[in-house]
Structures are given as structure tokens and as C-alpha cells.
Amino acid sequence: MYTPDLEKERSEQPLSMVDFLAVYNKDLPEAFPRATLASLTMFRDAYPNLFKNREIWTLDRHRKKFMDWLPQYINSAQH
């Protein structure tokens, strides 16, 4: 019998930028930098190939890449 993979379904669910922002920041460890609408917009503009539709975000496709990119964005914004 097939049991749905709820975590996979959750990570593939299409999200708006605002929804992605909320989900991304929700369970993030305290030491990690938080996403903002400005940082998400800059990420989306820097990596247009990651977005089939500029308005659709998913955890499985964008979270890790954004997490890796965010510290360099923060560093460049401070200089």
C-alpha cells in the first residue's frame, strides 16, 4: 500500500515569496541569518534560472541555495 510522503509533498508545494519567507524563517536556528523580502528579491533576480515562474518558490528547489547565498548577500550589503 502506498503511503504519501508528506514531507516531500510539503517541500514541493508552490509558495509565494511571502509564504516562502515565513516558512524559511519559521524553524531556522537562532544563529542563522533571517530572510527578508529584499534578500529574496535579490536572490530571485540573481538566479532567474531557478524560477520557472518568477512568483513560485518551493522549499526543495530554493531553500538550500538561498541559505548558501544569504551570507554573501549580507556581507556585501554591509560594505
N, C-alpha and C positions, 0 to 999 in steps of 0.2 A: 504494500500500500504506500502511496506517495504522501510524504509529509512535506508541506511547504516550508521552505527556508525563509522564515520571517525576517531574519537579519539581512539576507541578501535582497529580499524584496524592499526592505526599508532603505538599504543603501543605494538601490537603483531607482527609487522613486523620484520623479522630476520635482524640483523645487524652484521657487522663485529666489531671487537674490536675497530678499528679506528673510525668507524661510531658511535658506541655507545659512545665513548669518546666525540666526537663532539656534539652529541645530548644531552648527560648528562650535559655537561658544558655550553651549549648554553643559557638557560634561568635560570640558577641557581642564587639564590640571592647572593649578594656580600659577605655576612657573611659565606656562606657555603664553605667548602674546595673543591677544584677542583680535578677532577680525572686526573690521568696521566696513560700512558701506563704501567708503573711499578706497580702502585697500582691496575690496572685492572688485570694484570697478577698474582699478589699475591692473589687477591680475587678469581680469577678463580682456581688457584691451591689450595687454602684453602677450596673451596666449589665445588668439582668436581661433586657432585650430582645435582647441579643446572644447569648443562650443559649436554644436551643430546649429543651435538656435541661441542667440545671444542672451536670451532670458531664462534658459533652462540650466539648472545646476543639479548635480547628483553627488552624493557622498562618495560613491565608489570611483567616480571619474575625477573629481575635483579636490576632495579633502586633502589627500596626501600631497599632491602637487602644490596646493595653496599653502599648506603647512610648511613645506620646504622653502617656498618662495618668500613667505611673510617676513622672516628676519632680515633678509637683504633689503626689502622694501622699507622696513622700519629704520634700518641703518642709513639708507640713502635719504630718507625724509628728514632725518635729524641733522644732516650736514648741509 
